[in-house]
């Protein structure tokens, strides 16, 4: 009898031991790698920049926390990882994979953007177009580094949309790169602007924008849609939602829809996009040489785009009368980071002249950059799809 009790006790202890071993084997401590720790450090750094330094917190807080969530180590097969079919994170990531979130972001951008600065001074569209050289320069650089044609090109939200169509395996790296550099615009752009401008150029005062009529504001998204999408139909998902959102804002009879598109809807999509993009940086799939190359190219793209915008304004000024010259400090705003890049122009202008307010002028190339990046994405999609 005693032997039976002893045998049962040993069996029970073995059962407990097996369960305890299984529990320990499934903890994050048992599955952690150096890659997980590196990515958790990156996530904490993003949160520090957002919270302590106030660098685009609306982007970096969701992305930074998403990186932490995506890099908690776990045993495969538990249906919790963002790349595991059936997991909640995988369902949320569906909006990134299928390119759903970027057009919704563009809808919100359109509904919150005043295109008056661009309408009143159409030549600023050229500044936004010049900044798109960064996309095509990066595309050529990516090809030189060994990326396939389908894996190279685009910036900002357009990068997610384009990558989801052409190179879904690189979505995590490209998304993080695009949004990281957009959030770091206040750090990246000022040195570029100082490098390519003289003190005299930074002090240029521009004429106040002319008053734009309500009719012009209503016609702009309609005409803009027809002109751009007839040229680049592949950009319809981005440009269609951008101009639709702007029409909701300007037509005067859909205020509730415009408020929803620019407010709660954009906030929800930003949360989902930032969080899932961050979670997609799972160390086991994210830490590759290609990811490093993508970050390097992202930095190069923003440097080239900002430089081209500033240099184009300097070149353009050679043909403008003295009283119509453009301050080159707004050239950086040609990138699609709205309104962060325009705010950088404003801050740089005030730094050299406390009376030189450049924000409204900078919004012209800034919104032109949004349109230009969507057109560029459409061009790339048209000949790479």
C-alpha positions as CSV (number, residue, x, y, z in Angstrom):
1,X,0.0,0.0,0.0
2,X,2.8,2.4,1.0
3,X,4.5,1.6,-2.3
4,X,1.4,2.5,-4.2
5,X,1.2,5.8,-2.4
6,X,4.8,6.5,-3.0
7,X,4.4,5.7,-6.7
8,X,1.3,8.0,-7.0
9,X,3.2,10.8,-5.2
10,X,6.1,10.5,-7.6
11,X,3.7,10.5,-10.5
12,X,2.0,13.6,-9.2
13,X,5.3,15.4,-8.6
14,X,6.5,14.4,-12.1
15,X,3.2,15.8,-13.5
16,X,3.8,19.1,-11.6
17,X,7.4,19.2,-12.8
18,X,6.3,18.8,-16.4
19,X,3.7,21.5,-16.1
20,X,6.2,23.8,-14.4
21,X,8.8,23.1,-17.1
22,X,6.2,23.9,-19.7
23,X,5.2,27.1,-18.1
24,X,8.8,28.2,-17.8
25,X,9.5,27.2,-21.4
26,X,6.6,29.4,-22.6
27,X,7.7,32.6,-20.7
28,X,9.4,35.5,-22.4
29,X,12.6,34.9,-20.4
30,X,13.0,31.4,-21.9
31,X,12.5,32.6,-25.5
32,X,14.3,36.0,-25.4
33,X,17.1,36.7,-27.8
34,X,19.5,39.6,-28.2
35,X,17.4,40.7,-31.2
36,X,14.3,41.1,-28.9
37,X,16.3,43.2,-26.5
38,X,17.7,45.4,-29.3
39,X,14.2,46.1,-30.6
40,X,12.8,46.7,-27.1
41,X,15.6,49.3,-26.7
42,X,14.5,50.9,-30.0
43,X,10.9,51.0,-28.8
44,X,11.9,52.7,-25.6
45,X,14.0,55.2,-27.5
46,X,11.0,56.1,-29.7
47,X,8.9,56.6,-26.6
48,X,11.6,58.8,-25.1
49,X,11.7,60.9,-28.2
50,X,7.9,61.2,-28.2
51,X,7.3,61.9,-24.5
52,X,10.4,63.7,-23.4
53,X,11.4,65.5,-26.6
54,X,7.9,65.9,-28.0
55,X,9.0,64.5,-31.5
56,X,5.7,63.8,-33.3
57,X,4.1,61.9,-30.3
58,X,1.0,61.1,-32.3
59,X,3.2,58.8,-34.5
60,X,6.0,57.7,-32.2
61,X,4.0,56.7,-29.1
62,X,1.9,54.2,-31.0
63,X,4.9,53.0,-33.0
64,X,7.2,52.8,-30.0
65,X,4.7,50.9,-27.8
66,X,3.9,48.7,-30.8
67,X,7.6,47.8,-31.0
68,X,7.5,46.7,-27.4
69,X,4.4,44.6,-27.9
70,X,5.8,43.0,-31.1
71,X,9.0,42.0,-29.4
72,X,7.8,40.3,-26.3
73,X,9.3,36.8,-26.8
74,X,6.8,33.9,-27.0
75,X,6.7,30.3,-28.2
76,X,5.5,29.9,-31.8
77,X,2.1,28.4,-32.5
78,X,0.2,30.2,-29.7
79,X,-1.6,32.5,-32.2
80,X,-0.5,35.7,-30.6
81,X,2.2,37.0,-32.9
82,X,1.4,39.6,-35.6
83,X,2.6,37.1,-38.3
84,X,0.6,34.2,-37.0
85,X,-2.7,33.5,-38.8
86,X,-5.7,33.8,-36.5
87,X,-4.1,36.1,-34.0
88,X,-5.7,39.4,-33.0
89,X,-2.6,41.4,-34.1
90,X,-2.6,39.6,-37.4
91,X,-6.2,40.8,-38.0
92,X,-5.3,44.4,-37.1
93,X,-2.3,44.1,-39.4
94,X,-4.6,43.3,-42.3
95,X,-5.2,47.0,-42.8
96,X,-1.5,47.5,-43.4
97,X,-1.0,44.4,-45.6
98,X,-3.9,45.3,-47.9
99,X,-3.1,49.0,-48.0
100,X,-6.4,50.0,-46.3
101,X,-5.0,52.4,-43.7
102,X,-3.0,54.8,-46.0
103,X,-6.0,55.9,-48.0
104,X,-8.0,56.5,-44.8
105,X,-5.1,58.6,-43.6
106,X,-5.2,60.6,-46.8
107,X,-8.9,61.1,-46.4
108,X,-8.2,62.6,-43.0
109,X,-5.4,64.7,-44.3
110,X,-7.6,66.1,-47.1
111,X,-10.4,66.9,-44.6
112,X,-8.0,68.8,-42.3
113,X,-5.9,70.6,-44.9
114,X,-6.4,74.1,-46.2
115,X,-5.1,74.3,-49.8
116,X,-5.4,78.0,-49.9
117,X,-1.7,78.6,-49.9
118,X,-1.2,76.4,-52.9
119,X,-4.2,77.8,-54.8
120,X,-3.1,81.4,-54.2
121,X,0.5,80.6,-55.4
122,X,0.4,77.7,-57.8
123,X,4.1,77.8,-58.6
124,X,4.7,76.3,-55.1
125,X,3.5,73.1,-56.7
126,X,6.8,72.9,-58.4
127,X,8.6,73.0,-55.1
128,X,6.6,70.0,-53.9
129,X,7.3,68.2,-57.2
130,X,11.1,68.9,-56.9
131,X,11.2,67.3,-53.5
132,X,9.9,64.0,-55.0
133,X,13.3,63.6,-56.6
134,X,14.1,61.9,-53.2
135,X,11.7,59.1,-54.0
136,X,13.3,58.3,-57.4
137,X,16.8,58.8,-56.2
138,X,16.1,56.3,-53.4
139,X,14.6,54.0,-56.0
140,X,17.8,54.0,-58.0
141,X,19.9,53.6,-54.8
142,X,17.9,50.6,-53.8
143,X,18.4,49.0,-57.2
144,X,22.2,49.6,-56.8
145,X,22.1,47.9,-53.4
146,X,20.5,44.7,-54.8
147,X,16.9,45.3,-54.1
148,X,14.5,44.2,-56.8
149,X,12.5,46.8,-58.8
150,X,9.4,45.9,-56.8
151,X,11.1,46.4,-53.5
152,X,12.4,50.0,-54.1
153,X,10.8,53.4,-53.8
154,X,8.2,55.7,-52.1
155,X,8.0,57.7,-48.8
156,X,5.6,58.4,-46.0
157,X,2.1,56.8,-46.0
158,X,2.5,56.1,-49.7
159,X,5.4,53.8,-48.8
160,X,3.0,51.5,-46.9
161,X,0.5,51.5,-49.7
162,X,3.1,50.9,-52.4
163,X,4.9,48.2,-50.4
164,X,1.7,46.3,-49.6
165,X,1.2,46.0,-53.3
166,X,4.7,45.2,-54.5
167,X,6.9,43.9,-51.6
168,X,4.7,42.8,-48.6
169,X,7.7,41.0,-47.0
170,X,9.4,44.3,-46.4
171,X,6.3,46.1,-45.0
172,X,7.7,46.2,-41.4
173,X,11.0,47.7,-42.2
174,X,9.8,50.2,-44.8
175,X,6.9,51.3,-42.6
176,X,9.0,51.9,-39.6
177,X,11.6,53.7,-41.7
178,X,9.1,55.9,-43.4
179,X,7.3,57.0,-40.2
180,X,10.5,57.2,-38.1
181,X,12.0,59.7,-40.5
182,X,8.7,61.6,-40.8
183,X,8.6,61.9,-37.0
184,X,12.3,63.0,-37.0
185,X,11.8,65.8,-39.5
186,X,12.5,68.5,-36.9
187,X,15.9,66.9,-36.3
188,X,16.9,66.0,-39.9
189,X,15.8,69.1,-41.9
190,X,17.3,72.1,-40.1
191,X,21.0,71.2,-40.8
192,X,20.1,70.7,-44.5
193,X,18.3,74.0,-44.6
194,X,21.3,75.8,-43.0
195,X,23.7,74.0,-45.3
196,X,22.1,75.1,-48.6
197,X,21.0,78.7,-47.7
198,X,22.7,81.9,-47.0
199,X,21.8,84.3,-44.2
200,X,20.5,86.8,-46.7
201,X,18.2,84.2,-48.3
202,X,16.8,83.1,-44.9
203,X,15.7,86.7,-44.3
204,X,13.5,87.0,-47.4
205,X,10.0,88.2,-46.6
206,X,7.3,86.8,-49.0
207,X,4.2,88.6,-50.0
208,X,1.1,87.6,-48.0
209,X,-1.0,85.0,-49.9
210,X,-4.0,86.4,-51.7
211,X,-7.4,85.7,-50.4
212,X,-8.8,82.6,-52.0
213,X,-12.6,82.4,-52.7
214,X,-14.9,79.7,-51.6
215,X,-15.6,78.7,-55.2
216,X,-11.9,78.2,-55.8
217,X,-11.6,76.0,-52.7
218,X,-14.5,73.8,-53.9
219,X,-13.3,73.5,-57.4
220,X,-9.7,72.7,-56.4
221,X,-10.3,69.1,-55.2
222,X,-12.6,68.3,-58.2
223,X,-10.1,69.7,-60.8
224,X,-7.2,68.3,-58.9
225,X,-8.7,64.8,-58.9
226,X,-9.4,64.8,-62.6
227,X,-6.0,66.2,-63.6
228,X,-3.9,63.9,-61.5
229,X,-5.8,60.6,-61.8
230,X,-6.3,60.9,-65.5
231,X,-2.5,61.1,-65.7
232,X,-1.8,58.5,-63.0
233,X,-4.9,56.2,-62.5
234,X,-2.9,53.9,-60.3
235,X,-2.9,56.6,-57.6
236,X,-6.7,56.8,-57.4
237,X,-6.9,55.1,-53.9
238,X,-4.6,57.8,-52.4
239,X,-5.6,60.9,-54.5
240,X,-9.3,60.0,-54.6
241,X,-9.5,59.9,-50.8
242,X,-7.3,63.0,-50.3
243,X,-9.4,65.2,-52.6
244,X,-12.7,63.7,-51.4
245,X,-11.7,64.6,-47.8
246,X,-10.8,68.1,-48.9
247,X,-14.2,68.5,-50.7
248,X,-16.0,67.4,-47.5
249,X,-14.2,70.3,-45.7
250,X,-14.6,73.0,-48.3
251,X,-18.1,72.4,-49.7
252,X,-19.8,73.7,-46.6
253,X,-22.6,71.2,-46.5
254,X,-20.9,68.2,-45.0
255,X,-19.3,69.6,-41.8
256,X,-20.1,66.6,-39.7
257,X,-18.5,64.2,-42.2
258,X,-15.5,66.5,-42.5
259,X,-15.1,66.7,-38.7
260,X,-15.4,62.9,-38.4
261,X,-12.8,62.3,-41.2
262,X,-10.3,64.8,-39.8
263,X,-11.0,63.9,-36.1
264,X,-12.0,60.6,-34.6
265,X,-11.6,58.6,-37.8
266,X,-8.0,59.8,-38.4
267,X,-7.2,59.3,-34.8
268,X,-8.4,55.7,-34.8
269,X,-6.6,54.9,-38.0
270,X,-3.4,56.5,-36.8
271,X,-3.5,54.4,-33.6
272,X,-4.1,51.2,-35.5
273,X,-1.5,52.0,-38.2
274,X,1.2,53.1,-35.8
275,X,0.6,50.3,-33.3
276,X,0.6,47.5,-35.9
277,X,3.5,48.9,-37.8
278,X,5.4,49.0,-34.6
279,X,4.4,45.4,-33.7
280,X,5.5,44.2,-37.1
281,X,9.1,44.8,-36.1
282,X,9.2,41.3,-34.5
283,X,12.9,40.7,-34.1
284,X,12.8,37.2,-35.7
285,X,11.7,38.7,-39.0
286,X,12.8,42.3,-38.8
287,X,16.5,42.3,-37.9
288,X,18.0,41.6,-41.3
289,X,20.6,43.3,-43.5
290,X,17.8,44.5,-45.8
291,X,16.2,46.3,-42.8
292,X,19.5,48.2,-42.2
293,X,19.7,49.1,-45.8
294,X,16.1,50.4,-45.8
295,X,16.9,52.7,-42.8
296,X,19.9,54.1,-44.5
297,X,18.0,54.7,-47.7
298,X,15.2,56.3,-45.7
299,X,17.7,58.8,-44.3
300,X,19.1,59.4,-47.8
301,X,15.6,59.9,-49.2
302,X,14.7,62.6,-46.7
303,X,18.1,64.3,-47.1
304,X,17.8,64.3,-50.9
305,X,14.1,65.4,-50.9
306,X,14.7,68.3,-48.4
307,X,17.9,69.3,-50.3
308,X,16.2,69.3,-53.7
309,X,13.3,71.4,-52.4
310,X,15.6,74.0,-51.0
311,X,17.9,74.1,-54.0
312,X,15.0,74.2,-56.4
313,X,13.7,77.4,-54.7
314,X,17.2,79.0,-55.0
315,X,17.2,78.1,-58.7
316,X,13.7,79.3,-59.2
317,X,14.5,82.6,-57.6
318,X,17.0,83.4,-60.4
319,X,14.0,83.9,-62.7
320,X,11.7,85.8,-60.3
321,X,11.5,89.5,-59.8
322,X,13.0,90.9,-56.5
323,X,9.5,91.5,-54.9
324,X,8.3,87.9,-55.8
325,X,11.2,85.9,-54.6
326,X,10.5,82.8,-52.4
327,X,12.3,82.1,-49.1
328,X,14.3,78.9,-49.7
329,X,13.5,77.9,-46.1
330,X,10.1,76.7,-47.3
331,X,11.8,74.4,-49.8
332,X,12.1,71.7,-47.2
333,X,8.3,71.5,-46.9
334,X,8.0,69.8,-50.2
335,X,8.2,66.4,-48.4
336,X,4.9,64.8,-47.5
337,X,5.3,65.2,-43.7
338,X,2.2,67.5,-43.1
339,X,2.3,69.8,-41.2
340,X,5.6,68.9,-39.5
341,X,7.8,70.1,-42.4
342,X,5.9,73.4,-42.6
343,X,6.4,74.0,-38.9
344,X,10.1,73.5,-39.4
345,X,10.1,76.2,-42.0
346,X,8.2,78.5,-39.7
347,X,10.6,77.9,-36.8
348,X,13.7,78.4,-38.9
349,X,12.3,81.6,-40.3
350,X,11.5,83.0,-36.9
351,X,15.0,82.0,-35.7
352,X,16.6,84.4,-38.1
353,X,13.9,87.1,-38.1
354,X,11.2,87.2,-35.4
355,X,8.8,88.9,-37.8
356,X,9.2,86.5,-40.7
357,X,6.2,84.1,-40.5
358,X,6.6,81.4,-43.2
359,X,4.0,78.8,-42.0
360,X,1.2,79.7,-44.5
361,X,3.7,80.0,-47.4
362,X,5.3,76.6,-46.4
363,X,1.9,74.9,-46.4
364,X,1.8,75.4,-50.2
365,X,4.8,73.1,-51.0
366,X,3.9,70.9,-48.0
367,X,0.4,69.9,-49.4
368,X,1.9,69.8,-52.9
369,X,4.4,67.3,-51.5
370,X,1.5,65.1,-50.3
371,X,-0.1,65.2,-53.8
372,X,3.4,64.7,-55.4
373,X,4.2,61.7,-53.3
374,X,0.9,60.0,-54.2
375,X,1.5,60.7,-57.9
376,X,5.0,59.3,-57.5
377,X,3.7,56.2,-55.9
378,X,1.2,55.8,-58.7
379,X,3.9,56.1,-61.3
380,X,6.0,53.5,-59.6
381,X,3.0,51.2,-59.2
382,X,2.0,51.7,-62.8
383,X,5.2,50.3,-64.2
384,X,6.2,47.8,-61.4
385,X,2.9,46.1,-60.6
